[in-house]
Amino acid sequence: MQCMHCKGEMKRSHAPFSVDRNGYHVRWDAVPAWVCEQCGEPYFESAEVARIQRALDALDRETEAA
């Protein structure tokens, strides 16, 4: 697999992911991803994106209920 940004080689690893949402800064330290060996750009597979989205949806429900 090649990096979309620099065309470097991607390897299976872990990468951080963070987002600001409804006044909260949420950070995952090690999400499974393909990571470029050259520039470090991560590519998260759809299953991981879906898991992140479910967690953010749960956070949204909790903050709206409070």
Backbone torsions as a table, in degrees:
resi	resn	phi	psi	omega
1	MET	NA	139.1	179.7
2	GLN	-110.4	147.1	177.7
3	CYS	-65.3	136.6	178.4
4	MET	-72.2	-20.1	-175.5
5	HIS	-91.7	-49.8	-173.6
6	CYS	-119.6	-2.6	-179.1
7	LYS	69.2	16.3	175.4
8	GLY	-73.0	170.1	-178.8
9	GLU	-80.0	135.4	178.6
10	MET	-96.9	143.0	174.6
11	LYS	-130.2	154.2	180.0
12	ARG	-74.1	127.5	-177.3
13	SER	-160.4	-149.5	176.5
14	HIS	-132.7	150.8	179.4
15	ALA	-143.8	151.9	175.8
16	PRO	-75.3	154.4	175.4
17	PHE	-140.6	131.4	178.0
18	SER	-138.9	153.8	-179.1
19	VAL	-154.2	146.3	171.5
20	ASP	-97.9	128.5	-174.8
21	ARG	-145.6	119.6	175.5
22	ASN	50.3	43.7	178.6
23	GLY	84.4	0.4	179.1
24	TYR	-111.3	142.7	171.2
25	HIS	-104.2	115.7	-176.4
26	VAL	-108.7	132.4	-178.8
27	ARG	-137.6	131.0	169.9
28	TRP	-106.5	131.3	-175.8
29	ASP	-82.8	-29.1	-172.8
30	ALA	-147.0	79.5	176.6
31	VAL	-90.2	132.2	176.7
32	PRO	-57.3	133.8	-176.9
33	ALA	-161.5	167.4	166.6
34	TRP	-90.6	130.2	-176.9
35	VAL	-124.2	133.3	179.8
36	CYS	-70.6	129.1	178.3
37	GLU	-70.0	-22.4	-176.4
38	GLN	-90.3	-52.5	-175.4
39	CYS	-108.5	-11.0	177.4
40	GLY	83.8	3.4	-179.7
41	GLU	-66.5	128.5	178.5
42	PRO	-89.4	152.3	170.8
43	TYR	-126.4	114.9	-178.9
44	PHE	-94.1	130.4	178.9
45	GLU	-71.9	159.9	-174.0
46	SER	-59.7	-33.9	178.8
47	ALA	-64.2	-39.5	178.8
48	GLU	-70.7	-39.0	177.5
49	VAL	-62.0	-41.1	178.7
50	ALA	-63.2	-40.7	178.0
51	ARG	-63.8	-43.1	178.1
52	ILE	-62.0	-44.4	-179.0
53	GLN	-62.9	-39.9	177.2
54	ARG	-62.4	-41.4	178.7
55	ALA	-65.4	-40.9	178.9
56	LEU	-68.4	-36.7	175.5
57	ASP	-62.7	-41.0	177.1
58	ALA	-63.6	-41.9	177.1
59	LEU	-61.7	-43.2	178.0
60	ASP	-59.6	-44.3	179.1
61	ARG	-62.5	-41.6	179.7
62	GLU	-65.8	-42.2	-178.0
63	THR	-73.0	-32.1	177.1
64	GLU	-71.4	-32.6	-179.1
65	ALA	-75.0	-23.6	-175.7
66	ALA	-77.7	NA	NA
